[in-house]
Amino acid sequence: MKKLMIANIKVTDGDLKQLAEARANAVRQALSAKIDPARLLVVPPKLNADGIKDKGKTTRADLSLQ
């Protein structure tokens, strides 16, 4: 059943963007308890690995403080 579901599921770029935004907001909320929320900024997610030149995994989160 699992194989059948995986073979037939449709995941759009919009779905991936929504998931990335939900994760980013969850991290922002968690960090806001310890860091001034004014220093935290959520930027639009990238849906591809363009610009990643190292040999690490392309699934990652980029965090920085202002």
PDBQT receptor file of N, H, CA, C and O in Angstrom, charges set to zero:
ATOM      1  N   MET A   1       0.824  -1.182   0.000  1.00  0.00    +0.000 N 
ATOM      2  CA  MET A   1       0.000   0.000   0.000  1.00  0.00    +0.000 C 
ATOM      3  C   MET A   1       0.875   1.255   0.000  1.00  0.00    +0.000 C 
ATOM      4  O   MET A   1       0.592   2.226  -0.703  1.00  0.00    +0.000 OA
ATOM      5  N   LYS A   2       1.944   1.216   0.802  1.00  0.00    +0.000 N 
ATOM      6  H   LYS A   2       2.174   0.428   1.373  1.00  0.00    +0.000 HD
ATOM      7  CA  LYS A   2       2.834   2.373   0.879  1.00  0.00    +0.000 C 
ATOM      8  C   LYS A   2       3.474   2.650  -0.477  1.00  0.00    +0.000 C 
ATOM      9  O   LYS A   2       3.542   3.803  -0.903  1.00  0.00    +0.000 OA
ATOM     10  N   LYS A   3       3.939   1.618  -1.151  1.00  0.00    +0.000 N 
ATOM     11  H   LYS A   3       3.884   0.681  -0.805  1.00  0.00    +0.000 HD
ATOM     12  CA  LYS A   3       4.547   1.788  -2.476  1.00  0.00    +0.000 C 
ATOM     13  C   LYS A   3       3.547   2.369  -3.462  1.00  0.00    +0.000 C 
ATOM     14  O   LYS A   3       3.899   3.227  -4.272  1.00  0.00    +0.000 OA
ATOM     15  N   LEU A   4       2.319   1.914  -3.401  1.00  0.00    +0.000 N 
ATOM     16  H   LEU A   4       2.033   1.218  -2.743  1.00  0.00    +0.000 HD
ATOM     17  CA  LEU A   4       1.270   2.418  -4.281  1.00  0.00    +0.000 C 
ATOM     18  C   LEU A   4       0.998   3.893  -4.015  1.00  0.00    +0.000 C 
ATOM     19  O   LEU A   4       0.824   4.673  -4.952  1.00  0.00    +0.000 OA
ATOM     20  N   MET A   5       0.959   4.274  -2.752  1.00  0.00    +0.000 N 
ATOM     21  H   MET A   5       1.100   3.640  -1.991  1.00  0.00    +0.000 HD
ATOM     22  CA  MET A   5       0.735   5.678  -2.410  1.00  0.00    +0.000 C 
ATOM     23  C   MET A   5       1.882   6.552  -2.899  1.00  0.00    +0.000 C 
ATOM     24  O   MET A   5       1.649   7.616  -3.472  1.00  0.00    +0.000 OA
ATOM     25  N   ILE A   6       3.119   6.112  -2.677  1.00  0.00    +0.000 N 
ATOM     26  H   ILE A   6       3.308   5.247  -2.211  1.00  0.00    +0.000 HD
ATOM     27  CA  ILE A   6       4.280   6.883  -3.101  1.00  0.00    +0.000 C 
ATOM     28  C   ILE A   6       4.319   7.022  -4.617  1.00  0.00    +0.000 C 
ATOM     29  O   ILE A   6       4.661   8.083  -5.139  1.00  0.00    +0.000 OA
ATOM     30  N   ALA A   7       3.969   5.955  -5.317  1.00  0.00    +0.000 N 
ATOM     31  H   ALA A   7       3.691   5.094  -4.892  1.00  0.00    +0.000 HD
ATOM     32  CA  ALA A   7       3.994   5.986  -6.783  1.00  0.00    +0.000 C 
ATOM     33  C   ALA A   7       2.950   6.934  -7.356  1.00  0.00    +0.000 C 
ATOM     34  O   ALA A   7       3.135   7.457  -8.455  1.00  0.00    +0.000 OA
ATOM     35  N   ASN A   8       1.857   7.164  -6.638  1.00  0.00    +0.000 N 
ATOM     36  H   ASN A   8       1.706   6.739  -5.745  1.00  0.00    +0.000 HD
ATOM     37  CA  ASN A   8       0.754   7.946  -7.194  1.00  0.00    +0.000 C 
ATOM     38  C   ASN A   8       0.544   9.315  -6.551  1.00  0.00    +0.000 C 
ATOM     39  O   ASN A   8      -0.386  10.032  -6.923  1.00  0.00    +0.000 OA
ATOM     40  N   ILE A   9       1.381   9.684  -5.603  1.00  0.00    +0.000 N 
ATOM     41  H   ILE A   9       2.136   9.102  -5.300  1.00  0.00    +0.000 HD
ATOM     42  CA  ILE A   9       1.206  10.983  -4.947  1.00  0.00    +0.000 C 
ATOM     43  C   ILE A   9       1.744  12.099  -5.841  1.00  0.00    +0.000 C 
ATOM     44  O   ILE A   9       2.753  11.934  -6.527  1.00  0.00    +0.000 OA
ATOM     45  N   LYS A  10       1.068  13.207  -5.819  1.00  0.00    +0.000 N 
ATOM     46  H   LYS A  10       0.249  13.341  -5.262  1.00  0.00    +0.000 HD
ATOM     47  CA  LYS A  10       1.496  14.383  -6.586  1.00  0.00    +0.000 C 
ATOM     48  C   LYS A  10       1.932  15.458  -5.601  1.00  0.00    +0.000 C 
ATOM     49  O   LYS A  10       1.129  15.926  -4.794  1.00  0.00    +0.000 OA
ATOM     50  N   VAL A  11       3.191  15.847  -5.662  1.00  0.00    +0.000 N 
ATOM     51  H   VAL A  11       3.844  15.466  -6.318  1.00  0.00    +0.000 HD
ATOM     52  CA  VAL A  11       3.727  16.905  -4.811  1.00  0.00    +0.000 C 
ATOM     53  C   VAL A  11       4.153  18.045  -5.719  1.00  0.00    +0.000 C 
ATOM     54  O   VAL A  11       5.033  17.883  -6.565  1.00  0.00    +0.000 OA
ATOM     55  N   THR A  12       3.528  19.191  -5.541  1.00  0.00    +0.000 N 
ATOM     56  H   THR A  12       2.813  19.322  -4.854  1.00  0.00    +0.000 HD
ATOM     57  CA  THR A  12       3.817  20.342  -6.390  1.00  0.00    +0.000 C 
ATOM     58  C   THR A  12       4.845  21.254  -5.735  1.00  0.00    +0.000 C 
ATOM     59  O   THR A  12       5.151  21.111  -4.551  1.00  0.00    +0.000 OA
ATOM     60  N   ASP A  13       5.371  22.187  -6.511  1.00  0.00    +0.000 N 
ATOM     61  H   ASP A  13       5.122  22.303  -7.473  1.00  0.00    +0.000 HD
ATOM     62  CA  ASP A  13       6.272  23.200  -5.952  1.00  0.00    +0.000 C 
ATOM     63  C   ASP A  13       5.551  24.011  -4.873  1.00  0.00    +0.000 C 
ATOM     64  O   ASP A  13       6.163  24.412  -3.883  1.00  0.00    +0.000 OA
ATOM     65  N   GLY A  14       4.263  24.249  -5.063  1.00  0.00    +0.000 N 
ATOM     66  H   GLY A  14       3.766  23.922  -5.867  1.00  0.00    +0.000 HD
ATOM     67  CA  GLY A  14       3.483  24.960  -4.065  1.00  0.00    +0.000 C 
ATOM     68  C   GLY A  14       3.409  24.202  -2.739  1.00  0.00    +0.000 C 
ATOM     69  O   GLY A  14       3.463  24.799  -1.664  1.00  0.00    +0.000 OA
ATOM     70  N   ASP A  15       3.286  22.875  -2.834  1.00  0.00    +0.000 N 
ATOM     71  H   ASP A  15       3.243  22.390  -3.707  1.00  0.00    +0.000 HD
ATOM     72  CA  ASP A  15       3.284  22.042  -1.625  1.00  0.00    +0.000 C 
ATOM     73  C   ASP A  15       4.625  22.149  -0.899  1.00  0.00    +0.000 C 
ATOM     74  O   ASP A  15       4.666  22.285   0.324  1.00  0.00    +0.000 OA
ATOM     75  N   LEU A  16       5.713  22.087  -1.656  1.00  0.00    +0.000 N 
ATOM     76  H   LEU A  16       5.679  21.976  -2.649  1.00  0.00    +0.000 HD
ATOM     77  CA  LEU A  16       7.046  22.174  -1.055  1.00  0.00    +0.000 C 
ATOM     78  C   LEU A  16       7.278  23.543  -0.432  1.00  0.00    +0.000 C 
ATOM     79  O   LEU A  16       7.863  23.653   0.646  1.00  0.00    +0.000 OA
ATOM     80  N   LYS A  17       6.817  24.585  -1.116  1.00  0.00    +0.000 N 
ATOM     81  H   LYS A  17       6.342  24.495  -1.991  1.00  0.00    +0.000 HD
ATOM     82  CA  LYS A  17       6.972  25.944  -0.592  1.00  0.00    +0.000 C 
ATOM     83  C   LYS A  17       6.183  26.107   0.703  1.00  0.00    +0.000 C 
ATOM     84  O   LYS A  17       6.679  26.703   1.659  1.00  0.00    +0.000 OA
ATOM     85  N   GLN A  18       4.965  25.586   0.740  1.00  0.00    +0.000 N 
ATOM     86  H   GLN A  18       4.562  25.102  -0.037  1.00  0.00    +0.000 HD
ATOM     87  CA  GLN A  18       4.138  25.680   1.941  1.00  0.00    +0.000 C 
ATOM     88  C   GLN A  18       4.785  24.934   3.109  1.00  0.00    +0.000 C 
ATOM     89  O   GLN A  18       4.770  25.422   4.239  1.00  0.00    +0.000 OA
ATOM     90  N   LEU A  19       5.347  23.767   2.845  1.00  0.00    +0.000 N 
ATOM     91  H   LEU A  19       5.359  23.371   1.927  1.00  0.00    +0.000 HD
ATOM     92  CA  LEU A  19       6.030  23.003   3.889  1.00  0.00    +0.000 C 
ATOM     93  C   LEU A  19       7.251  23.759   4.411  1.00  0.00    +0.000 C 
ATOM     94  O   LEU A  19       7.471  23.835   5.620  1.00  0.00    +0.000 OA
ATOM     95  N   ALA A  20       8.046  24.319   3.489  1.00  0.00    +0.000 N 
ATOM     96  H   ALA A  20       7.867  24.258   2.507  1.00  0.00    +0.000 HD
ATOM     97  CA  ALA A  20       9.241  25.073   3.885  1.00  0.00    +0.000 C 
ATOM     98  C   ALA A  20       8.862  26.288   4.728  1.00  0.00    +0.000 C 
ATOM     99  O   ALA A  20       9.528  26.581   5.721  1.00  0.00    +0.000 OA
ATOM    100  N   GLU A  21       7.810  26.989   4.345  1.00  0.00    +0.000 N 
ATOM    101  H   GLU A  21       7.269  26.750   3.539  1.00  0.00    +0.000 HD
ATOM    102  CA  GLU A  21       7.377  28.168   5.094  1.00  0.00    +0.000 C 
ATOM    103  C   GLU A  21       6.865  27.776   6.483  1.00  0.00    +0.000 C 
ATOM    104  O   GLU A  21       7.132  28.478   7.458  1.00  0.00    +0.000 OA
ATOM    105  N   ALA A  22       6.139  26.673   6.579  1.00  0.00    +0.000 N 
ATOM    106  H   ALA A  22       5.923  26.103   5.787  1.00  0.00    +0.000 HD
ATOM    107  CA  ALA A  22       5.639  26.219   7.878  1.00  0.00    +0.000 C 
ATOM    108  C   ALA A  22       6.798  25.841   8.793  1.00  0.00    +0.000 C 
ATOM    109  O   ALA A  22       6.781  26.157   9.983  1.00  0.00    +0.000 OA
ATOM    110  N   ARG A  23       7.795  25.174   8.247  1.00  0.00    +0.000 N 
ATOM    111  H   ARG A  23       7.809  24.917   7.280  1.00  0.00    +0.000 HD
ATOM    112  CA  ARG A  23       8.972  24.806   9.046  1.00  0.00    +0.000 C 
ATOM    113  C   ARG A  23       9.732  26.045   9.491  1.00  0.00    +0.000 C 
ATOM    114  O   ARG A  23      10.157  26.134  10.643  1.00  0.00    +0.000 OA
ATOM    115  N   ALA A  24       9.905  27.000   8.586  1.00  0.00    +0.000 N 
ATOM    116  H   ALA A  24       9.559  26.927   7.650  1.00  0.00    +0.000 HD
ATOM    117  CA  ALA A  24      10.628  28.229   8.924  1.00  0.00    +0.000 C 
ATOM    118  C   ALA A  24       9.902  28.990  10.027  1.00  0.00    +0.000 C 
ATOM    119  O   ALA A  24      10.538  29.508  10.945  1.00  0.00    +0.000 OA
ATOM    120  N   ASN A  25       8.592  29.060   9.943  1.00  0.00    +0.000 N 
ATOM    121  H   ASN A  25       8.075  28.639   9.197  1.00  0.00    +0.000 HD
ATOM    122  CA  ASN A  25       7.833  29.770  10.969  1.00  0.00    +0.000 C 
ATOM    123  C   ASN A  25       7.895  29.053  12.316  1.00  0.00    +0.000 C 
ATOM    124  O   ASN A  25       7.910  29.702  13.362  1.00  0.00    +0.000 OA
ATOM    125  N   ALA A  26       7.930  27.723  12.298  1.00  0.00    +0.000 N 
ATOM    126  H   ALA A  26       7.917  27.196  11.448  1.00  0.00    +0.000 HD
ATOM    127  CA  ALA A  26       8.059  26.969  13.544  1.00  0.00    +0.000 C 
ATOM    128  C   ALA A  26       9.419  27.225  14.191  1.00  0.00    +0.000 C 
ATOM    129  O   ALA A  26       9.508  27.377  15.409  1.00  0.00    +0.000 OA
ATOM    130  N   VAL A  27      10.468  27.273  13.386  1.00  0.00    +0.000 N 
ATOM    131  H   VAL A  27      10.396  27.149  12.396  1.00  0.00    +0.000 HD
ATOM    132  CA  VAL A  27      11.813  27.553  13.911  1.00  0.00    +0.000 C 
ATOM    133  C   VAL A  27      11.865  28.983  14.434  1.00  0.00    +0.000 C 
ATOM    134  O   VAL A  27      12.425  29.235  15.501  1.00  0.00    +0.000 OA
ATOM    135  N   ARG A  28      11.289  29.912  13.696  1.00  0.00    +0.000 N 
ATOM    136  H   ARG A  28      10.834  29.707  12.830  1.00  0.00    +0.000 HD
ATOM    137  CA  ARG A  28      11.272  31.317  14.135  1.00  0.00    +0.000 C 
ATOM    138  C   ARG A  28      10.555  31.453  15.471  1.00  0.00    +0.000 C 
ATOM    139  O   ARG A  28      11.028  32.160  16.361  1.00  0.00    +0.000 OA
ATOM    140  N   GLN A  29       9.427  30.786  15.615  1.00  0.00    +0.000 N 
ATOM    141  H   GLN A  29       9.043  30.212  14.892  1.00  0.00    +0.000 HD
ATOM    142  CA  GLN A  29       8.673  30.849  16.860  1.00  0.00    +0.000 C 
ATOM    143  C   GLN A  29       9.492  30.275  18.020  1.00  0.00    +0.000 C 
ATOM    144  O   GLN A  29       9.509  30.846  19.111  1.00  0.00    +0.000 OA
ATOM    145  N   ALA A  30      10.165  29.156  17.789  1.00  0.00    +0.000 N 
ATOM    146  H   ALA A  30      10.151  28.692  16.903  1.00  0.00    +0.000 HD
ATOM    147  CA  ALA A  30      10.984  28.542  18.837  1.00  0.00    +0.000 C 
ATOM    148  C   ALA A  30      12.154  29.452  19.220  1.00  0.00    +0.000 C 
ATOM    149  O   ALA A  30      12.454  29.613  20.403  1.00  0.00    +0.000 OA
ATOM    150  N   LEU A  31      12.810  30.042  18.228  1.00  0.00    +0.000 N 
ATOM    151  H   LEU A  31      12.566  29.911  17.267  1.00  0.00    +0.000 HD
ATOM    152  CA  LEU A  31      13.946  30.918  18.503  1.00  0.00    +0.000 C 
ATOM    153  C   LEU A  31      13.512  32.223  19.164  1.00  0.00    +0.000 C 
ATOM    154  O   LEU A  31      14.284  32.826  19.909  1.00  0.00    +0.000 OA
ATOM    155  N   SER A  32      12.288  32.660  18.899  1.00  0.00    +0.000 N 
ATOM    156  H   SER A  32      11.661  32.170  18.294  1.00  0.00    +0.000 HD
ATOM    157  CA  SER A  32      11.790  33.912  19.470  1.00  0.00    +0.000 C 
ATOM    158  C   SER A  32      11.732  33.883  20.985  1.00  0.00    +0.000 C 
ATOM    159  O   SER A  32      11.716  34.932  21.629  1.00  0.00    +0.000 OA
ATOM    160  N   ALA A  33      11.703  32.689  21.555  1.00  0.00    +0.000 N 
ATOM    161  H   ALA A  33      11.716  31.838  21.032  1.00  0.00    +0.000 HD
ATOM    162  CA  ALA A  33      11.682  32.571  23.012  1.00  0.00    +0.000 C 
ATOM    163  C   ALA A  33      13.035  32.937  23.626  1.00  0.00    +0.000 C 
ATOM    164  O   ALA A  33      13.110  33.293  24.802  1.00  0.00    +0.000 OA
ATOM    165  N   LYS A  34      14.095  32.850  22.834  1.00  0.00    +0.000 N 
ATOM    166  H   LYS A  34      14.035  32.560  21.878  1.00  0.00    +0.000 HD
ATOM    167  CA  LYS A  34      15.445  33.108  23.353  1.00  0.00    +0.000 C 
ATOM    168  C   LYS A  34      16.144  34.283  22.684  1.00  0.00    +0.000 C 
ATOM    169  O   LYS A  34      17.113  34.819  23.223  1.00  0.00    +0.000 OA
ATOM    170  N   ILE A  35      15.664  34.681  21.525  1.00  0.00    +0.000 N 
ATOM    171  H   ILE A  35      14.878  34.246  21.087  1.00  0.00    +0.000 HD
ATOM    172  CA  ILE A  35      16.295  35.750  20.752  1.00  0.00    +0.000 C 
ATOM    173  C   ILE A  35      15.230  36.802  20.452  1.00  0.00    +0.000 C 
ATOM    174  O   ILE A  35      14.072  36.467  20.201  1.00  0.00    +0.000 OA
ATOM    175  N   ASP A  36      15.620  38.055  20.478  1.00  0.00    +0.000 N 
ATOM    176  H   ASP A  36      16.560  38.327  20.682  1.00  0.00    +0.000 HD
ATOM    177  CA  ASP A  36      14.703  39.147  20.156  1.00  0.00    +0.000 C 
ATOM    178  C   ASP A  36      14.101  38.891  18.764  1.00  0.00    +0.000 C 
ATOM    179  O   ASP A  36      14.840  38.807  17.783  1.00  0.00    +0.000 OA
ATOM    180  N   PRO A  37      12.781  38.768  18.669  1.00  0.00    +0.000 N 
ATOM    181  CA  PRO A  37      12.149  38.479  17.378  1.00  0.00    +0.000 C 
ATOM    182  C   PRO A  37      12.474  39.499  16.284  1.00  0.00    +0.000 C 
ATOM    183  O   PRO A  37      12.402  39.170  15.100  1.00  0.00    +0.000 OA
ATOM    184  N   ALA A  38      12.827  40.717  16.657  1.00  0.00    +0.000 N 
ATOM    185  H   ALA A  38      12.886  40.984  17.619  1.00  0.00    +0.000 HD
ATOM    186  CA  ALA A  38      13.189  41.729  15.666  1.00  0.00    +0.000 C 
ATOM    187  C   ALA A  38      14.469  41.365  14.935  1.00  0.00    +0.000 C 
ATOM    188  O   ALA A  38      14.731  41.871  13.844  1.00  0.00    +0.000 OA
ATOM    189  N   ARG A  39      15.270  40.485  15.534  1.00  0.00    +0.000 N 
ATOM    190  H   ARG A  39      15.057  40.073  16.420  1.00  0.00    +0.000 HD
ATOM    191  CA  ARG A  39      16.528  40.064  14.906  1.00  0.00    +0.000 C 
ATOM    192  C   ARG A  39      16.343  38.874  13.970  1.00  0.00    +0.000 C 
ATOM    193  O   ARG A  39      17.274  38.489  13.263  1.00  0.00    +0.000 OA
ATOM    194  N   LEU A  40      15.146  38.293  13.965  1.00  0.00    +0.000 N 
ATOM    195  H   LEU A  40      14.390  38.606  14.540  1.00  0.00    +0.000 HD
ATOM    196  CA  LEU A  40      14.884  37.109  13.151  1.00  0.00    +0.000 C 
ATOM    197  C   LEU A  40      14.133  37.492  11.892  1.00  0.00    +0.000 C 
ATOM    198  O   LEU A  40      13.196  38.288  11.941  1.00  0.00    +0.000 OA
ATOM    199  N   LEU A  41      14.531  36.943  10.793  1.00  0.00    +0.000 N 
ATOM    200  H   LEU A  41      15.292  36.296  10.753  1.00  0.00    +0.000 HD
ATOM    201  CA  LEU A  41      13.903  37.238   9.512  1.00  0.00    +0.000 C 
ATOM    202  C   LEU A  41      13.718  35.932   8.753  1.00  0.00    +0.000 C 
ATOM    203  O   LEU A  41      14.660  35.151   8.617  1.00  0.00    +0.000 OA
ATOM    204  N   VAL A  42      12.525  35.696   8.267  1.00  0.00    +0.000 N 
ATOM    205  H   VAL A  42      11.760  36.330   8.377  1.00  0.00    +0.000 HD
ATOM    206  CA  VAL A  42      12.250  34.517   7.448  1.00  0.00    +0.000 C 
ATOM    207  C   VAL A  42      12.254  34.974   5.992  1.00  0.00    +0.000 C 
ATOM    208  O   VAL A  42      11.504  35.874   5.613  1.00  0.00    +0.000 OA
ATOM    209  N   VAL A  43      13.092  34.356   5.192  1.00  0.00    +0.000 N 
ATOM    210  H   VAL A  43      13.701  33.625   5.500  1.00  0.00    +0.000 HD
ATOM    211  CA  VAL A  43      13.171  34.697   3.778  1.00  0.00    +0.000 C 
ATOM    212  C   VAL A  43      12.452  33.630   2.960  1.00  0.00    +0.000 C 
ATOM    213  O   VAL A  43      12.264  32.510   3.433  1.00  0.00    +0.000 OA
ATOM    214  N   PRO A  44      12.052  33.967   1.747  1.00  0.00    +0.000 N 
ATOM    215  CA  PRO A  44      11.358  32.976   0.915  1.00  0.00    +0.000 C 
ATOM    216  C   PRO A  44      12.239  31.733   0.700  1.00  0.00    +0.000 C 
ATOM    217  O   PRO A  44      13.452  31.851   0.532  1.00  0.00    +0.000 OA
ATOM    218  N   PRO A  45      11.629  30.565   0.708  1.00  0.00    +0.000 N 
ATOM    219  CA  PRO A  45      12.411  29.332   0.538  1.00  0.00    +0.000 C 
ATOM    220  C   PRO A  45      12.894  29.149  -0.891  1.00  0.00    +0.000 C 
ATOM    221  O   PRO A  45      12.271  29.616  -1.844  1.00  0.00    +0.000 OA
ATOM    222  N   LYS A  46      14.027  28.455  -1.015  1.00  0.00    +0.000 N 
ATOM    223  H   LYS A  46      14.533  28.076  -0.241  1.00  0.00    +0.000 HD
ATOM    224  CA  LYS A  46      14.533  28.038  -2.325  1.00  0.00    +0.000 C 
ATOM    225  C   LYS A  46      14.051  26.608  -2.543  1.00  0.00    +0.000 C 
ATOM    226  O   LYS A  46      14.141  25.778  -1.638  1.00  0.00    +0.000 OA
ATOM    227  N   LEU A  47      13.553  26.322  -3.710  1.00  0.00    +0.000 N 
ATOM    228  H   LEU A  47      13.479  26.996  -4.445  1.00  0.00    +0.000 HD
ATOM    229  CA  LEU A  47      13.049  24.981  -3.991  1.00  0.00    +0.000 C 
ATOM    230  C   LEU A  47      14.018  24.151  -4.820  1.00  0.00    +0.000 C 
ATOM    231  O   LEU A  47      13.665  23.081  -5.317  1.00  0.00    +0.000 OA
ATOM    232  N   ASN A  48      15.244  24.653  -4.966  1.00  0.00    +0.000 N 
ATOM    233  H   ASN A  48      15.530  25.522  -4.562  1.00  0.00    +0.000 HD
ATOM    234  CA  ASN A  48      16.246  23.890  -5.710  1.00  0.00    +0.000 C 
ATOM    235  C   ASN A  48      17.595  24.040  -5.010  1.00  0.00    +0.000 C 
ATOM    236  O   ASN A  48      17.710  24.747  -4.009  1.00  0.00    +0.000 OA
ATOM    237  N   ALA A  49      18.589  23.383  -5.536  1.00  0.00    +0.000 N 
ATOM    238  H   ALA A  49      18.496  22.809  -6.349  1.00  0.00    +0.000 HD
ATOM    239  CA  ALA A  49      19.910  23.392  -4.907  1.00  0.00    +0.000 C 
ATOM    240  C   ALA A  49      20.876  24.352  -5.608  1.00  0.00    +0.000 C 
ATOM    241  O   ALA A  49      22.089  24.243  -5.433  1.00  0.00    +0.000 OA
ATOM    242  N   ASP A  50      20.355  25.273  -6.387  1.00  0.00    +0.000 N 
ATOM    243  H   ASP A  50      19.370  25.361  -6.529  1.00  0.00    +0.000 HD
ATOM    244  CA  ASP A  50      21.226  26.235  -7.073  1.00  0.00    +0.000 C 
ATOM    245  C   ASP A  50      22.062  27.007  -6.065  1.00  0.00    +0.000 C 
ATOM    246  O   ASP A  50      21.543  27.478  -5.053  1.00  0.00    +0.000 OA
ATOM    247  N   GLY A  51      23.330  27.136  -6.334  1.00  0.00    +0.000 N 
ATOM    248  H   GLY A  51      23.751  26.754  -7.156  1.00  0.00    +0.000 HD
ATOM    249  CA  GLY A  51      24.225  27.896  -5.481  1.00  0.00    +0.000 C 
ATOM    250  C   GLY A  51      24.891  27.089  -4.386  1.00  0.00    +0.000 C 
ATOM    251  O   GLY A  51      25.756  27.617  -3.687  1.00  0.00    +0.000 OA
ATOM    252  N   ILE A  52      24.524  25.839  -4.210  1.00  0.00    +0.000 N 
ATOM    253  H   ILE A  52      23.821  25.410  -4.778  1.00  0.00    +0.000 HD
ATOM    254  CA  ILE A  52      25.163  24.991  -3.202  1.00  0.00    +0.000 C 
ATOM    255  C   ILE A  52      26.340  24.297  -3.870  1.00  0.00    +0.000 C 
ATOM    256  O   ILE A  52      26.167  23.435  -4.731  1.00  0.00    +0.000 OA
ATOM    257  N   LYS A  53      27.535  24.690  -3.458  1.00  0.00    +0.000 N 
ATOM    258  H   LYS A  53      27.676  25.390  -2.759  1.00  0.00    +0.000 HD
ATOM    259  CA  LYS A  53      28.734  24.181  -4.118  1.00  0.00    +0.000 C 
ATOM    260  C   LYS A  53      29.480  23.138  -3.293  1.00  0.00    +0.000 C 
ATOM    261  O   LYS A  53      30.334  22.427  -3.822  1.00  0.00    +0.000 OA
ATOM    262  N   ASP A  54      29.166  23.040  -1.998  1.00  0.00    +0.000 N 
ATOM    263  H   ASP A  54      28.472  23.618  -1.568  1.00  0.00    +0.000 HD
ATOM    264  CA  ASP A  54      29.875  22.039  -1.199  1.00  0.00    +0.000 C 
ATOM    265  C   ASP A  54      29.289  20.652  -1.472  1.00  0.00    +0.000 C 
ATOM    266  O   ASP A  54      28.308  20.514  -2.203  1.00  0.00    +0.000 OA
ATOM    267  N   LYS A  55      29.892  19.645  -0.884  1.00  0.00    +0.000 N 
ATOM    268  H   LYS A  55      30.689  19.756  -0.290  1.00  0.00    +0.000 HD
ATOM    269  CA  LYS A  55      29.448  18.278  -1.145  1.00  0.00    +0.000 C 
ATOM    270  C   LYS A  55      28.469  17.773  -0.084  1.00  0.00    +0.000 C 
ATOM    271  O   LYS A  55      28.191  16.577  -0.007  1.00  0.00    +0.000 OA
ATOM    272  N   GLY A  56      27.948  18.693   0.730  1.00  0.00    +0.000 N 
ATOM    273  H   GLY A  56      28.173  19.666   0.667  1.00  0.00    +0.000 HD
ATOM    274  CA  GLY A  56      26.980  18.319   1.747  1.00  0.00    +0.000 C 
ATOM    275  C   GLY A  56      25.605  18.087   1.146  1.00  0.00    +0.000 C 
ATOM    276  O   GLY A  56      25.400  18.255  -0.056  1.00  0.00    +0.000 OA
ATOM    277  N   LYS A  57      24.673  17.702   1.997  1.00  0.00    +0.000 N 
ATOM    278  H   LYS A  57      24.840  17.567   2.973  1.00  0.00    +0.000 HD
ATOM    279  CA  LYS A  57      23.306  17.479   1.537  1.00  0.00    +0.000 C 
ATOM    280  C   LYS A  57      22.693  18.792   1.071  1.00  0.00    +0.000 C 
ATOM    281  O   LYS A  57      22.992  19.861   1.603  1.00  0.00    +0.000 OA
ATOM    282  N   THR A  58      21.840  18.689   0.081  1.00  0.00    +0.000 N 
ATOM    283  H   THR A  58      21.596  17.821  -0.351  1.00  0.00    +0.000 HD
ATOM    284  CA  THR A  58      21.203  19.893  -0.456  1.00  0.00    +0.000 C 
ATOM    285  C   THR A  58      19.940  20.251   0.317  1.00  0.00    +0.000 C 
ATOM    286  O   THR A  58      19.379  21.327   0.113  1.00  0.00    +0.000 OA
ATOM    287  N   THR A  59      19.487  19.371   1.197  1.00  0.00    +0.000 N 
ATOM    288  H   THR A  59      19.943  18.497   1.363  1.00  0.00    +0.000 HD
ATOM    289  CA  THR A  59      18.357  19.688   2.061  1.00  0.00    +0.000 C 
ATOM    290  C   THR A  59      18.918  20.297   3.334  1.00  0.00    +0.000 C 
ATOM    291  O   THR A  59      19.568  19.611   4.123  1.00  0.00    +0.000 OA
ATOM    292  N   ARG A  60      18.672  21.568   3.531  1.00  0.00    +0.000 N 
ATOM    293  H   ARG A  60      18.144  22.125   2.890  1.00  0.00    +0.000 HD
ATOM    294  CA  ARG A  60      19.268  22.266   4.669  1.00  0.00    +0.000 C 
ATOM    295  C   ARG A  60      18.481  23.508   5.023  1.00  0.00    +0.000 C 
ATOM    296  O   ARG A  60      17.609  23.956   4.279  1.00  0.00    +0.000 OA
ATOM    297  N   ALA A  61      18.810  24.041   6.162  1.00  0.00    +0.000 N 
ATOM    298  H   ALA A  61      19.519  23.678   6.766  1.00  0.00    +0.000 HD
ATOM    299  CA  ALA A  61      18.243  25.311   6.602  1.00  0.00    +0.000 C 
ATOM    300  C   ALA A  61      19.396  26.284   6.772  1.00  0.00    +0.000 C 
ATOM    301  O   ALA A  61      20.428  25.937   7.346  1.00  0.00    +0.000 OA
ATOM    302  N   ASP A  62      19.226  27.482   6.280  1.00  0.00    +0.000 N 
ATOM    303  H   ASP A  62      18.387  27.764   5.813  1.00  0.00    +0.000 HD
ATOM    304  CA  ASP A  62      20.234  28.526   6.439  1.00  0.00    +0.000 C 
ATOM    305  C   ASP A  62      19.728  29.485   7.512  1.00  0.00    +0.000 C 
ATOM    306  O   ASP A  62      18.672  30.098   7.357  1.00  0.00    +0.000 OA
ATOM    307  N   LEU A  63      20.479  29.611   8.592  1.00  0.00    +0.000 N 
ATOM    308  H   LEU A  63      21.336  29.113   8.718  1.00  0.00    +0.000 HD
ATOM    309  CA  LEU A  63      20.093  30.492   9.684  1.00  0.00    +0.000 C 
ATOM    310  C   LEU A  63      21.125  31.586   9.836  1.00  0.00    +0.000 C 
ATOM    311  O   LEU A  63      22.325  31.334   9.728  1.00  0.00    +0.000 OA
ATOM    312  N   SER A  64      20.662  32.815  10.088  1.00  0.00    +0.000 N 
ATOM    313  H   SER A  64      19.687  33.021  10.176  1.00  0.00    +0.000 HD
ATOM    314  CA  SER A  64      21.570  33.910  10.373  1.00  0.00    +0.000 C 
ATOM    315  C   SER A  64      20.822  34.930  11.228  1.00  0.00    +0.000 C 
ATOM    316  O   SER A  64      19.593  34.987  11.214  1.00  0.00    +0.000 OA
ATOM    317  N   LEU A  65      21.568  35.718  11.958  1.00  0.00    +0.000 N 
ATOM    318  H   LEU A  65      22.566  35.671  11.970  1.00  0.00    +0.000 HD
ATOM    319  CA  LEU A  65      20.992  36.760  12.809  1.00  0.00    +0.000 C 
ATOM    320  C   LEU A  65      21.346  38.124  12.246  1.00  0.00    +0.000 C 
ATOM    321  O   LEU A  65      22.404  38.307  11.644  1.00  0.00    +0.000 OA
ATOM    322  N   GLN A  66      20.453  39.073  12.448  1.00  0.00    +0.000 N 
ATOM    323  H   GLN A  66      19.593  38.924  12.938  1.00  0.00    +0.000 HD
ATOM    324  CA  GLN A  66      20.747  40.444  12.028  1.00  0.00    +0.000 C 
ATOM    325  C   GLN A  66      21.023  41.284  13.239  1.00  0.00    +0.000 C 
ATOM    326  O   GLN A  66      21.296  42.478  13.114  1.00  0.00    +0.000 OA
TER     327      GLN A  66
